[in-house]
Amino acid sequence: MPPDLILALAAYAFVTSATPGPNNIMLLASGVNFGFRRTMPHMLGVALGHAFMVLVVGVGLVGVFISYPPARMALSVVSVFYMLWLAWKIANAAPPAGSTTQARPLTFLQAAAFQWVNPKAWIMSLGAVTLYAPGQEVLAVAWVAGVFVVVNFPSVSVWALAGVGLRKLLRRPLWLRVFNYSMAALLIASLWPVLFA
């Protein structure tokens, strides 16, 4: 892949990875509730899970959705229900004192699997493959996936670090609860493209 195309792809990957979306909202909330170290598997799951998604989409999965529209509808329904469950999980990440609920951050596999129901991840993957590997040759698709890993991980890490920075401001249970409910509401709002596209 020519250097100028790699730079353009890196810019695309940075803008799409660093801007607000479901992954970054959840990483911000995880940084607040669990700290940076415990959020690390979640961050790795986002970066590597998305790169794997780019590979699979790039080598032909997109053709399934074009030739069989009910598959796209089924994915949309699963996406909505899964994201609603995640919003509930975020809203309840910091249980009130006396609760027996044990909140946990997303695991690597949960974060990687989430990419398949994340509308923004689909848009990023389809856009990257269409723009930077239009012939869908395996080597070009591998380059796209590789650039996303290199750019995506530091980009999403910033959101987790921002969450860690907010921890001191959110020590009071009431403020933490308000923050968690706000993050859950933003995650639900991010369903707009799925529900009304």
RODO-2510 file (C-alpha; in nm, 4 decimals, decimal comma):
residues 197
     n   res          X          Y          Z
     1     m     0,0000     0,0000     0,0000
     2     p     0,1508     0,3405    -0,0970
     3     p     0,2630     0,5647     0,1941
     4     d     0,0188     0,8445     0,1065
     5     l    -0,2707     0,5967     0,1119
     6     i    -0,1527     0,4623     0,4504
     7     l    -0,1461     0,8177     0,5889
     8     a    -0,4960     0,8840     0,4583
     9     l    -0,6170     0,5563     0,6083
    10     a    -0,4491     0,6395     0,9415
    11     a    -0,6274     0,9758     0,9464
    12     y    -0,9607     0,8035     0,8717
    13     a    -0,8938     0,5449     1,1451
    14     f    -0,8017     0,8162     1,3958
    15     v    -1,1062     1,0334     1,3307
    16     t    -1,3480     0,7410     1,3403
    17     s    -1,1822     0,5777     1,6443
    18     a    -1,1359     0,8881     1,8594
    19     t    -1,4774     1,0494     1,8132
    20     p    -1,7689     0,9665     2,0460
    21     g    -1,9522     0,6421     1,9840
    22     p    -2,0704     0,3347     2,1742
    23     n    -1,7184     0,1970     2,2348
    24     n    -1,5832     0,5246     2,3674
    25     i    -1,8865     0,5940     2,5857
    26     m    -1,8497     0,2502     2,7436
    27     l    -1,4726     0,2935     2,7890
    28     l    -1,5228     0,6315     2,9567
    29     a    -1,7729     0,4727     3,1956
    30     s    -1,5439     0,1750     3,2568
    31     g    -1,2499     0,4051     3,3348
    32     v    -1,4633     0,5868     3,5923
    33     n    -1,6019     0,2728     3,7527
    34     f    -1,3131     0,0267     3,7299
    35     g    -0,9907     0,2165     3,6588
    36     f    -0,7444     0,1875     3,3721
    37     r    -0,5892    -0,1505     3,4521
    38     r    -0,9226    -0,3319     3,4858
    39     t    -1,0444    -0,1643     3,1641
    40     m    -0,7412    -0,2880     2,9637
    41     p    -0,9083    -0,6116     2,8405
    42     h    -1,2046    -0,4014     2,7225
    43     m    -0,9715    -0,1689     2,5268
    44     l    -0,7843    -0,4622     2,3691
    45     g    -1,1160    -0,6251     2,2800
    46     v    -1,2263    -0,3087     2,1000
    47     a    -0,9017    -0,2668     1,9042
    48     l    -0,8440    -0,6302     1,8077
    49     g    -1,2132    -0,7144     1,7725
    50     h    -1,2641    -0,4289     1,5302
    51     a    -0,9565    -0,5244     1,3279
    52     f    -1,0918    -0,8800     1,2982
    53     m    -1,4261    -0,7369     1,1899
    54     v    -1,2539    -0,5319     0,9170
    55     l    -1,0827    -0,8498     0,7895
    56     v    -1,4052    -1,0517     0,7784
    57     v    -1,6057    -0,7678     0,6229
    58     g    -1,3276    -0,7000     0,3741
    59     v    -1,3037    -1,0554     0,2465
    60     g    -1,6703    -1,0728     0,1599
    61     l    -1,9198    -1,0684     0,4475
    62     v    -2,0620    -0,7431     0,3159
    63     g    -2,1843    -0,9402     0,0130
    64     v    -2,4114    -1,1463     0,2390
    65     f    -2,5958    -0,8355     0,3568
    66     i    -2,6314    -0,7053     0,0019
    67     s    -2,7653    -1,0334    -0,1375
    68     y    -2,9779    -1,1281     0,1658
    69     p    -3,1407    -0,8172     0,3279
    70     p    -3,3115    -1,0144     0,6105
    71     a    -2,9628    -1,0848     0,7503
    72     r    -2,9102    -0,7100     0,7926
    73     m    -3,2476    -0,6771     0,9660
    74     a    -3,1638    -0,9637     1,2034
    75     l    -2,8305    -0,7990     1,2881
    76     s    -3,0100    -0,4700     1,3595
    77     v    -3,2548    -0,6364     1,5991
    78     v    -2,9761    -0,8175     1,7855
    79     s    -2,7766    -0,4919     1,7992
    80     v    -3,0613    -0,2987     1,9582
    81     f    -3,1271    -0,5558     2,2304
    82     y    -2,7584    -0,6058     2,3090
    83     m    -2,6933    -0,2322     2,3350
    84     l    -2,9955    -0,1881     2,5607
    85     w    -2,8545    -0,4607     2,7867
    86     l    -2,5157    -0,2853     2,7902
    87     a    -2,6840     0,0459     2,8756
    88     w    -2,8522    -0,1259     3,1707
    89     k    -2,5130    -0,2676     3,2747
    90     i    -2,3522     0,0778     3,2636
    91     a    -2,6393     0,2364     3,4563
    92     n    -2,5902    -0,0227     3,7300
    93     a    -2,2093    -0,0321     3,7255
    94     a    -2,1770     0,1294     4,0672
    95     p    -2,4337    -0,0352     4,2929
    96     p    -2,5533     0,1621     4,5946
    97     a    -2,4063     0,0763     4,9319
    98     g    -2,5435    -0,2485     5,0698
    99     s    -2,6125    -0,4016     4,7274
   100     t    -2,4853    -0,7518     4,6656
   101     t    -2,4446    -0,6905     4,2921
   102     q    -2,0844    -0,7362     4,1762
   103     a    -2,0233    -0,5031     3,8828
   104     r    -1,7488    -0,6048     3,6394
   105     p    -1,5923    -0,4395     3,3353
   106     l    -1,6403    -0,5966     2,9932
   107     t    -1,4015    -0,8798     2,9188
   108     f    -1,1827    -0,8988     2,6085
   109     l    -1,4245    -1,1381     2,4354
   110     q    -1,7328    -0,9340     2,5282
   111     a    -1,5744    -0,6162     2,3891
   112     a    -1,4596    -0,7971     2,0729
   113     a    -1,8061    -0,9482     2,0214
   114     f    -1,9664    -0,6083     2,0772
   115     q    -1,8089    -0,4808     1,7548
   116     w    -2,0503    -0,6996     1,5564
   117     v    -2,3547    -0,5215     1,7016
   118     n    -2,2036    -0,1737     1,7142
   119     p    -2,3475     0,0451     1,4343
   120     k    -2,0457     0,2772     1,4365
   121     a    -1,8044    -0,0182     1,4007
   122     w    -1,9983    -0,1375     1,0946
   123     i    -1,9867     0,2094     0,9383
   124     m    -1,6125     0,2358     1,0108
   125     s    -1,5403    -0,1101     0,8667
   126     l    -1,7502    -0,0719     0,5538
   127     g    -1,6130     0,2765     0,4899
   128     a    -1,2513     0,1696     0,5358
   129     v    -1,2800    -0,1356     0,3109
   130     t    -1,4681     0,0586     0,0432
   131     l    -1,2262     0,3519     0,0434
   132     y    -0,8900     0,1866     0,1073
   133     a    -0,9309    -0,1711    -0,0214
   134     p    -1,1924    -0,1335    -0,2956
   135     g    -1,0874    -0,4487    -0,4793
   136     q    -1,1088    -0,6392    -0,1493
   137     e    -0,7726    -0,8098    -0,2086
   138     v    -0,6695    -0,9909     0,1088
   139     l    -0,3380    -0,8039     0,1425
   140     a    -0,5052    -0,4626     0,1099
   141     v    -0,7730    -0,5626     0,3627
   142     a    -0,4975    -0,6844     0,5999
   143     w    -0,3278    -0,3437     0,5700
   144     v    -0,6551    -0,1701     0,6581
   145     a    -0,7038    -0,3967     0,9624
   146     g    -0,3421    -0,3461     1,0731
   147     v    -0,3619     0,0324     1,0521
   148     f    -0,6833     0,0235     1,2553
   149     v    -0,5132    -0,1752     1,5346
   150     v    -0,2198     0,0662     1,5499
   151     v    -0,4425     0,3760     1,5530
   152     n    -0,7490     0,2444     1,7351
   153     f    -0,5886     0,1229     2,0581
   154     p    -0,4285     0,4561     2,1604
   155     s    -0,7406     0,6438     2,0489
   156     v    -0,9780     0,4436     2,2669
   157     s    -0,7280     0,4391     2,5554
   158     v    -0,7669     0,8161     2,5838
   159     w    -1,1355     0,7659     2,6678
   160     a    -1,0547     0,5184     2,9453
   161     l    -0,7896     0,7583     3,0806
   162     a    -1,0439     1,0417     3,0753
   163     g    -1,2721     0,8192     3,2810
   164     v    -0,9924     0,7576     3,5314
   165     g    -0,9435     1,1344     3,5536
   166     l    -1,3123     1,1806     3,6319
   167     r    -1,3043     0,9279     3,9183
   168     k    -1,1948     1,1893     4,1717
   169     l    -1,4803     1,4183     4,0717
   170     l    -1,7316     1,1353     4,0967
   171     r    -1,6458     0,9937     4,4397
   172     r    -1,9862     1,0796     4,5794
   173     p    -2,2285     0,7935     4,5043
   174     l    -2,4977     1,0325     4,3800
   175     w    -2,2676     1,1961     4,1220
   176     l    -2,1387     0,8574     4,0100
   177     r    -2,4959     0,7329     3,9678
   178     v    -2,5857     1,0431     3,7628
   179     f    -2,2768     0,9896     3,5466
   180     n    -2,3597     0,6213     3,4882
   181     y    -2,7208     0,6997     3,3982
   182     s    -2,5992     0,9719     3,1602
   183     m    -2,3570     0,7305     2,9889
   184     a    -2,6338     0,4700     2,9592
   185     a    -2,8637     0,7328     2,8031
   186     l    -2,5913     0,8321     2,5527
   187     l    -2,5416     0,4681     2,4581
   188     i    -2,9148     0,4319     2,3943
   189     a    -2,9082     0,7560     2,1918
   190     s    -2,6326     0,6060     1,9755
   191     l    -2,8908     0,3561     1,8501
   192     w    -3,0443     0,6341     1,6377
   193     p    -2,8728     0,5187     1,3125
   194     v    -3,0001     0,1630     1,3632
   195     l    -3,3560     0,2554     1,4527
   196     f    -3,4132     0,5354     1,2051
   197     a    -3,1787     0,4604     0,9115
***
